[in-house]
Amino acid sequence: MSNFDSVLDRYLAVWNETDADVRRKAIDDLFAADVRYVDPLAAVTGRDALDGLIGAVQQQFPGLRFTPGGTLDAHHDQARFTWNLGTDPQAPLVVGFDVAELDEDGRIRQVLGFLDKVPVA
């Protein structure tokens, strides 16, 4: 479980990193080259596409931060976890639930995301 705790910390740090060069290096270190990321609003494959998606999310929600939203549950090569997005972890603007799968090298090869709470337009 501790390996997944580290993966989750690094995963959220990637989503919070606003320096494009630092973020890209972190993506290259954490994600498989052909990573697949799917949520209700996006579906991308590859590190370049994931980097572009994260940059777009940061532009849409400037100044907000991703934080863990609960207990990490993991077994074999997969983990599920809840995350919060906002300025106050106690009252997040967005709440989501992701399932991440690791490859044989310990890199994230797939993320399946779900949105539990989203802002009303």
SVG drawing of the C-alpha trace seen along z (x, -y; Angstrom):
<svg xmlns="http://www.w3.org/2000/svg" viewBox="-26 -31 38 39">
<polyline fill="none" stroke="black" stroke-width="0.4" points="0.0,0.0 2.8,-2.4 3.9,-2.3 0.5,-3.5 0.5,-6.2 3.6,-7.6 2.0,-7.2 -1.1,-9.1 1.1,-11.9 3.0,-12.2 -0.2,-12.0 -1.8,-14.9 1.5,-16.8 1.5,-16.5 -2.1,-17.9 -1.0,-20.8 2.3,-21.6 2.0,-24.9 5.5,-25.0 5.2,-23.4 8.8,-22.0 8.6,-20.6 5.2,-19.1 6.3,-17.4 9.3,-15.8 7.0,-14.5 4.6,-13.1 7.5,-11.4 8.6,-9.9 5.2,-8.8 3.2,-7.8 3.7,-5.1 4.4,-6.5 1.0,-5.3 -1.0,-6.3 -4.7,-6.4 -6.8,-8.9 -10.6,-8.9 -13.1,-10.9 -16.6,-12.2 -15.1,-15.3 -11.9,-14.0 -10.3,-11.0 -6.6,-11.2 -3.8,-8.8 -0.1,-9.5 2.0,-11.8 1.7,-14.8 -2.1,-14.6 -2.2,-14.2 0.1,-17.2 -2.1,-19.3 -5.2,-18.2 -3.7,-19.1 -2.6,-22.5 -6.2,-23.1 -7.7,-22.1 -5.3,-24.5 -6.5,-27.3 -10.1,-26.5 -9.6,-26.4 -6.8,-28.9 -5.5,-28.9 -7.3,-25.7 -5.4,-22.7 -6.0,-18.9 -5.9,-17.2 -6.6,-13.7 -10.3,-13.2 -10.3,-10.0 -8.6,-6.7 -6.7,-5.1 -7.8,-1.5 -5.4,0.6 -4.6,4.2 -2.5,5.9 -1.6,3.2 -4.6,0.9 -5.8,-1.7 -9.0,-3.8 -9.1,-7.1 -11.1,-10.2 -9.7,-13.7 -10.9,-17.2 -10.3,-20.4 -10.6,-23.8 -9.0,-26.3 -10.3,-24.7 -10.1,-20.9 -13.0,-21.0 -15.3,-22.6 -14.0,-21.6 -15.5,-23.0 -15.1,-19.6 -14.9,-16.1 -13.8,-13.1 -13.0,-9.4 -10.2,-7.8 -9.0,-4.3 -5.4,-4.1 -3.6,-1.0 0.2,-0.6 2.3,1.2 5.0,3.7 7.5,0.8 5.4,-0.8 4.2,-3.7 0.6,-4.6 -0.8,-3.1 -4.4,-4.0 -6.7,-6.3 -10.4,-6.0 -12.0,-9.1 -15.5,-9.9 -16.9,-13.2 -19.0,-13.1 -19.5,-16.8 -19.2,-19.6 -20.0,-23.3 -23.4,-24.3 -23.1,-26.7"/>
</svg>
